[in-house]
Amino acid sequence: MRFRRVARSALASTLIAATGLVAAVAPARAADTSTVLQGVKFVKDIAAANGRLFISASNQIVVTDESGTTVGAVTGLAEPHGLAVTPDGSRLYAALNASNEIVEIDTTALTVTRRFDLTAYPYPAYVSLAGNRLWVGHGPTNSWSGGVVGLDLSAATPEPVRIASGLYGPPKIAAGGSTVVAGNNGSSPADLFVYDVSTTPATLRGVLDGHDNNFMYLKDITITADGSRAITAFDSPYRYDIWDTASMTRVGAYGEEPTFVGYPNAVALSADGTRVIGTRSSRDRIELAGPRIGVYDAATTTKLHNADNPAGQVVEGALTFSGTDAFTVLFDMSTGRYTLWRLRGATLAPSSVAVTAPGTGTALVPLTVTGRLTLSDGSAPGAQPLVVTRRHPDGTGAALAPVTTAADGTFSLTDTPPVGGTVGYEVLWDGNSAFRWNQGTATVEVARQPATVSLTGPTTANLARNLRFSGTLTTPGRALTPGTSLTVYRTLNGDETTMVILPAVFPASDGTFRFTDTPGAPGSYTYTARWDGDATFLPARADHIVVVK
């Protein structure tokens, strides 16, 4: 939502004088959050475990809490790339691209507990965990020497077992049950390979040809826990396809939009298998045509939520769930800055908040805003507290008194806008354990109040006389803001080319003012007292004619 801009300092003064409100408004608890990752560079992946987030970056894995506050780090790692965490959250596995290793990390102590040497299978980049086996996509980029190996983590010193070789680069992989899906990375078109790993050696179940399927640059893969369905994110087609890994056929898709909204670049499946989240990016710093994130019902493919964040592009493949929330990392090319983006309640059912306001209003005159909270299952919300914020034309805001819905979700509030311009009303519901938070907005075009200036003084005078004038600036319904000033000037015979600006006049608190002047030459003079108005009141002026003999 955009608002017209007025001078922030002038508006702030008006608000304080008119209402005593503080302009700044803290974000509501339920809203999605963004946290800049200070000093973090070269982010490759993100994983979640036990309320912590693990971000592979440069030569370390940065650890934050779910608010984005750094709580630790695993340092001394040679270019960590892909991450995978055990279902109980106790162990994290990271591919160290520069030292040809996989490391096992205790997620509580933040210490490396084991190292697995992959010198014979260099440049590990992507990992996926299924049961006791960790699958690793490795190889130099653009080399046709990439491959996939597996490690049996139940062994004290697991020996790598190769299941694929000769791929274009380090393949992106997803493992579930007895299925491993690997895709050529960096090539266009990109082929997709499906392996049955229930026996050793593994069996190539089939290949999805990139030419036949218009697979342009593979960005990410995820898979169901039993391995029966894989979900892919390619640059093209512009959706997240669902593949039956037994029949090797496409059985559906998420994010099929009527128009192009962006290039898919990450996809993830919630731990309970009920939600799919997909992200999109643009190219060459071009603004996205649609929102960066979509959340879908895994069974029906229905889109549940959209969310956007202008803090940057989603890092390719950097997407994870933690409880009911989802997390990703954004990269701003212009600043080199990374931001952690948290989508609160991403897995919850949707809600909506509709807000209706009158199209027009007048500053200092009460108006009524109405609306309704609706839950996606059609049930009555009952009495639910709502957070209400008024947004002013310069973007500042003021917290209004909370509102509670009626049993059917309807609500009403009355407010007196203190300023003119485009005034917005944001109504936010915090959500609950079953439904995601939501916020509705409505705007009102608020007219400024009229002000008046009166000016009296002599109508005739002798040349040498010191002329005295008085007047009143009236702003109905509001006391004058301290420091209010009037511009005063005189013109000869109404000709503004003869204008003489007199010293500024500062009215008293009741609006009255006085000034004196000696013209110095005969003629018909027009004296003008002008107030330029403020965020609440329109400009006003008064003229008075004096004939000097």
Disulfide bonds with the S-S distance in Angstrom:
none
